[in-house]
């Protein structure tokens, strides 16, 4: 059997919905896994405290900190090979801080940024999705310019994820622009909006 070298993986957003699965997959594959997470406070939810305890029981190293702690990020990045970001949509541009720290560390073999499943360089969406894709493009261009080896994951898109985040129907009433002639069903609207 071939001897496979295991990676040291650092995951940003590891205590979030998608991040939890990435952490568990990394550990089950035998990789030394580290999670960079916001500090636990008395206001932290019981579920956040529970996921920290679960990760620690699995052997995951949890480093608590903020994304603007540049020196701390650089120091941590010196200890890993691969960086995976599963930061949520509102923090997509925060990945620029991670990229800056990776440039300084100079040792990252692979970066997988948060991607949300759509190939932004190949679509021409309508607002408000266009503004989101512009942020993703900014992250991609920064990764490419930094010369960091990367993998961009585009696994198609689920429109339901963005309805709440981009349109925020539960917040204060506001005008929402719906494109089309009104004859299309909801699913068709999202297929056109996100995949055209």
N, C-alpha and C positions, 0 to 999 in steps of 0.2 A: 504494500500500500504506500502511496505517495505521502511524504511528510508535508503537511500544509502549515505554513506560518500563520499564526493567529494575529489579529490586529489588536491594538489598544484603541478603543472607540470612545469618543466623547460625544454625548448627545445633548443638544440644547432643546429645551421644551419637552424633556423626557417625562415629566409628570403630567403632561396634557393628554388629551384623548388619543391622538395618533402616537405620540411619543412613548406612552406606556407599552404599546405593542412593539415598537422599535427596540426598546430596552430589553424586553423579554426575549425577543428574537436574537438580539446580540448575545445575551447571556447564554441562551440555549444552544447557540452555535459555538460556545466556548471562548468567546472574546472577552478580554478584560474590558469592563464597561464602566464608564464614568458618566454621571449626569450633572450638568451645571443647572442649578435651579435657584429660584428666588428663596431667600431665607424664610424659614418657618417662624411665624410670629404668633402671639396669642390670638390674633384675628384669623389665622389660617383655618381653613375648613377641615373638619375631621377627615374627609376623604383625602385631602392633600397630605395630612399627617400619616394616614394609613398607607398611602402609596410610598412615602419615604421609608416607613418601617418595613414594608414588603420588599422594597429594593435592597435595603440594608441586609435583610435576611437572605437575599439571593446573592450577596457578595458584591453588589453594585456600590461603587464609591460615589457619594453625593457631595458635591462641592457647592456650597451656598454662596451666592453672590449676585451682583447686578451686571447687566451687559455693559455699563459704562466704566467698569473697573478694568481698564485696559491692561495694567501691569499684571493683575491677577489672571486675566485671560491668557496673556502671553506665557506666563509661568506654567499654567495648566496645559496649554497647547504643546509645550516642550515635552510633555510626558505621554503624548498620544500620537497615533499615526493617521487616524481617520476621524473626520468630524461630520456629524449628521445633525442637521437642523430640522426640527419639527415645530418651530415657532408658529403661532397662529397668525392669521391674516393681519390683525392690527399691528403686529410686530415685524412685518415682512422687511421693512427698511432697517430694523435693528440688526439684521444680518450684516450690514455694512461694517458695524463695529467688530463683529466676529472676523470678517474678511481682513480688516486692518490688523487685528491681532495675529491672524495666520500669516500675513505678509512678514511681520516682524519675527515670528517664531521660525519660519522658513523650513519646517520639517514635515509639513502635512502632506501625506501621500494621496489623500482623496477627500474632497468636500462634496457633500450632498446637501444642497440647500432646500429649504421648504419650497415646495413647488405647486401644490394644490391641483395638480393633475391636468393642466391645460398648457399647450404649446404656444406661449405668447408671441413667439416670433413668426407664427404661421397663421394667425387669425386676425381679423379686423372686426372687433366687437363694437357694440354700441355702448354709450354711457349707461350706467356708472361703471360698468365692468372695465372699460378702457382705462380709467384711472388706476384701477388695481393692477392691470397688466403692465402699465407704465412703470409701476414700482417694481414688479418682478423683473422687467427688462433692465432696470437700473442695477438690480442685484446681479443679474447674469453678466452684464457688461463689466461690473466691478470684479467678479470672479475671473472672467477671462483676462482682463487687464492685469490682474495680480499674478497671473501665471500659475495659479494653484490648480493641480489636477482636480477635475470635477466630474460629477455625473448629475445631469439634469433629468429628473423623472417626470415624464408626461404620460399619465395613465388614464387619460380622458377625464372628463369633469362631471361632477354631480351638481346640477343646478340647485338642488335643495340646500346645499351647504351655504351658498351665497345669498339666498333669499333673505335670511335673517341678518347676515353680516352686512351686506351691501345696501339693502333696502330698508332694514330696520322697521318692519311694519308695526312692531309693538311699542315703538316710541311715540313721541308727539305726532299728531296728525300733520302731514305735509303733502305737497304735490308729488306725485309719482308719475313719470312719463312711461307709458306703455306703447311700444312701437308696433305698427301693423294696422290692419283694418278691423281688428276686433273679432274676426272669424276664427282665428287659430285657437286651439285648446291650450291650456297651460303648459302641458308637456312639450308641445310643438314650439311654443314661445321660448322655453328654456333651451331646447335643442338648437334653435336658430341663434339665440342670443350668445350662447357659449361655444358653439361649434362652427359657426359660419365664418 
